[in-house]
């Protein structure tokens, strides 16, 4: 499963993290504990919280496609509450 985290506030340029997990609950827990991706470790150390904003079914190849677009804010329903954020 592919997931998008939305940070409560930006840290430098970053306000989102897009990732992949076989076990989403466990992966989110890693991020919350500071043992996940480096970006979420830095976010946690800065005292910034996050929420799970969106998920997609798919594997690492689809995750890479989404990351390569470099448009996480456009995919985020928190940043774009009135847009249809579905991936086509």
C-alpha atoms as one frame of an Amber mdcrd trajectory, in Angstrom:
protein
   0.000   0.000   0.000   1.164   3.503  -0.805   0.485   6.263   1.684   0.794
  10.019   1.979   1.628  11.730   5.268   0.729  15.384   5.755   2.845  17.340
   8.266   1.066  19.847  10.519   3.507  22.502   9.327   6.338  22.715   6.824
   9.914  22.021   7.713  11.934  23.990   5.181  10.304  22.844   1.928   8.721
  19.597   3.130   5.112  19.150   4.173   4.486  15.611   2.892   6.003  12.168
   2.847   4.998   9.558   0.287   5.866   5.972   1.093   5.121   2.292   0.621
   4.380  -0.359   3.235   3.280  -3.968   3.383   1.927  -3.332   6.899   0.690
   0.260   7.011  -0.086   0.342  10.748   3.403  -0.877  11.638   5.048   1.562
   9.232   3.106   4.531  10.620   4.167   3.462  14.105   7.812   3.451  12.948
   7.395   7.016  11.681   5.764   8.097  14.960   8.549   6.498  17.021  11.318
   8.132  15.011  12.508   4.877  13.443  10.966   5.414  10.003  12.271   7.377
   7.044  14.911  10.026   7.653  12.491  12.849   6.818   9.973  11.672   9.406
  12.785  11.344  11.950  13.685  14.990  11.369  10.024  16.023  11.504   9.595
  14.227  14.825  12.760  15.791  16.259  11.408  19.223  15.284   8.185  18.524
  17.185   6.040  18.454  14.063   3.175  15.978  14.001   1.626  14.346  10.954
  -1.551  12.625   9.844  -2.183   9.914   7.320  -3.768  11.907   4.526  -4.340
   9.319   1.819  -3.647   5.777   0.662  -3.527   3.988  -2.675  -3.465   0.319
  -3.554  -0.326  -0.588  -5.409   3.293  -1.573  -5.189   6.689   0.041  -5.269
   6.516   0.760  -8.985   3.361   2.847  -8.522   4.942   4.540  -5.492   7.924
   5.502  -7.663   5.585   6.908 -10.329   3.855   9.093  -7.751   7.155  10.234
  -6.216   8.603  11.083  -9.615   5.689  13.471 -10.212   6.960  15.557  -7.263
   3.467  16.895  -6.670   2.491  15.495  -3.271   0.558  18.674  -2.356  -1.687
  18.170  -5.378  -2.400  14.609  -4.231  -3.177  15.676  -0.657  -6.861  16.027
   0.301  -5.860  18.245   3.246  -4.090  20.735   0.979  -6.788  20.432  -1.697
 -10.042  19.621   0.107 -12.324  20.510  -2.768 -10.413  18.791  -5.548 -10.921
  15.245  -6.694  -7.573  13.784  -5.639  -8.008  10.363  -7.152  -5.165   9.072
  -9.266  -6.230   8.159 -12.747
